[in-house]
Amino acid sequence: MTDRTPSPRYRVDLAPAVQRQLRHLPPADAARLRGPILALAREPRPPGVAKLAGSDFWRLRIGDLRIVHLIDERERLVVVLRVARRAESTYRRVQ
């Protein structure tokens, strides 16, 4: 038996724009994103995540959908900044 203490969880906040973006996605796509967004509380850098070049933002691929988020280690906070289909415009104006 191994002694594994669970890692401290992060709080996950959705930016107001993300709430609007989720409402505009087809229900099946929004449901597909729910689990990965909630899982960011346990692991903000899951397998497959990539840091966006020249920024502090991270990108997680879920099929043809993207979750762009920011990780604040000091506050143990993950802020989801954008959810969208993969396109060049997905990464514009994320600040």
Contacts in CASP RR format, 6 or more apart in sequence:
PFRMAT RR
TARGET T0000
AUTHOR 0000-0000-0000
METHOD contacts of the structure
MODEL  1
MTDRTPSPRYRVDLAPAVQRQLRHLPPADAARLRGPILALAREPRPPGVA
KLAGSDFWRLRIGDLRIVHLIDERERLVVVLRVARRAESTYRRVQ
7 42 0 8 1.000
7 43 0 8 1.000
8 76 0 8 1.000
9 41 0 8 1.000
9 42 0 8 1.000
9 76 0 8 1.000
10 40 0 8 1.000
10 41 0 8 1.000
10 42 0 8 1.000
10 44 0 8 1.000
10 71 0 8 1.000
10 76 0 8 1.000
10 77 0 8 1.000
10 78 0 8 1.000
11 41 0 8 1.000
11 75 0 8 1.000
11 76 0 8 1.000
11 77 0 8 1.000
11 78 0 8 1.000
12 37 0 8 1.000
12 38 0 8 1.000
12 40 0 8 1.000
12 41 0 8 1.000
12 77 0 8 1.000
12 78 0 8 1.000
12 79 0 8 1.000
12 80 0 8 1.000
13 77 0 8 1.000
13 78 0 8 1.000
13 79 0 8 1.000
13 80 0 8 1.000
14 22 0 8 1.000
14 37 0 8 1.000
14 79 0 8 1.000
14 80 0 8 1.000
15 79 0 8 1.000
15 80 0 8 1.000
15 81 0 8 1.000
15 82 0 8 1.000
17 81 0 8 1.000
17 82 0 8 1.000
18 80 0 8 1.000
18 81 0 8 1.000
18 82 0 8 1.000
18 83 0 8 1.000
21 82 0 8 1.000
21 83 0 8 1.000
21 84 0 8 1.000
22 30 0 8 1.000
22 33 0 8 1.000
22 83 0 8 1.000
23 30 0 8 1.000
25 33 0 8 1.000
25 65 0 8 1.000
25 83 0 8 1.000
29 65 0 8 1.000
32 62 0 8 1.000
32 65 0 8 1.000
33 62 0 8 1.000
33 65 0 8 1.000
33 67 0 8 1.000
33 83 0 8 1.000
36 46 0 8 1.000
36 60 0 8 1.000
36 62 0 8 1.000
36 67 0 8 1.000
37 67 0 8 1.000
37 80 0 8 1.000
37 83 0 8 1.000
39 46 0 8 1.000
40 46 0 8 1.000
40 60 0 8 1.000
40 67 0 8 1.000
40 69 0 8 1.000
40 78 0 8 1.000
40 80 0 8 1.000
41 78 0 8 1.000
44 58 0 8 1.000
44 69 0 8 1.000
44 71 0 8 1.000
44 78 0 8 1.000
45 58 0 8 1.000
45 71 0 8 1.000
46 60 0 8 1.000
48 60 0 8 1.000
48 61 0 8 1.000
49 58 0 8 1.000
49 59 0 8 1.000
49 60 0 8 1.000
50 58 0 8 1.000
50 59 0 8 1.000
51 57 0 8 1.000
51 58 0 8 1.000
51 59 0 8 1.000
52 58 0 8 1.000
52 59 0 8 1.000
52 68 0 8 1.000
52 91 0 8 1.000
52 94 0 8 1.000
55 94 0 8 1.000
56 70 0 8 1.000
56 71 0 8 1.000
57 68 0 8 1.000
57 69 0 8 1.000
57 70 0 8 1.000
57 81 0 8 1.000
57 94 0 8 1.000
58 68 0 8 1.000
58 69 0 8 1.000
58 70 0 8 1.000
58 71 0 8 1.000
59 66 0 8 1.000
59 67 0 8 1.000
59 68 0 8 1.000
59 91 0 8 1.000
60 66 0 8 1.000
60 67 0 8 1.000
60 69 0 8 1.000
61 86 0 8 1.000
64 85 0 8 1.000
64 86 0 8 1.000
65 83 0 8 1.000
65 84 0 8 1.000
65 85 0 8 1.000
65 86 0 8 1.000
66 82 0 8 1.000
66 83 0 8 1.000
66 84 0 8 1.000
66 85 0 8 1.000
66 86 0 8 1.000
66 90 0 8 1.000
67 80 0 8 1.000
67 82 0 8 1.000
67 83 0 8 1.000
68 80 0 8 1.000
68 81 0 8 1.000
68 82 0 8 1.000
68 83 0 8 1.000
68 90 0 8 1.000
68 91 0 8 1.000
68 94 0 8 1.000
69 78 0 8 1.000
69 79 0 8 1.000
69 80 0 8 1.000
69 81 0 8 1.000
70 78 0 8 1.000
70 79 0 8 1.000
70 81 0 8 1.000
71 77 0 8 1.000
71 78 0 8 1.000
72 78 0 8 1.000
72 79 0 8 1.000
81 94 0 8 1.000
82 90 0 8 1.000
82 94 0 8 1.000
84 90 0 8 1.000
END
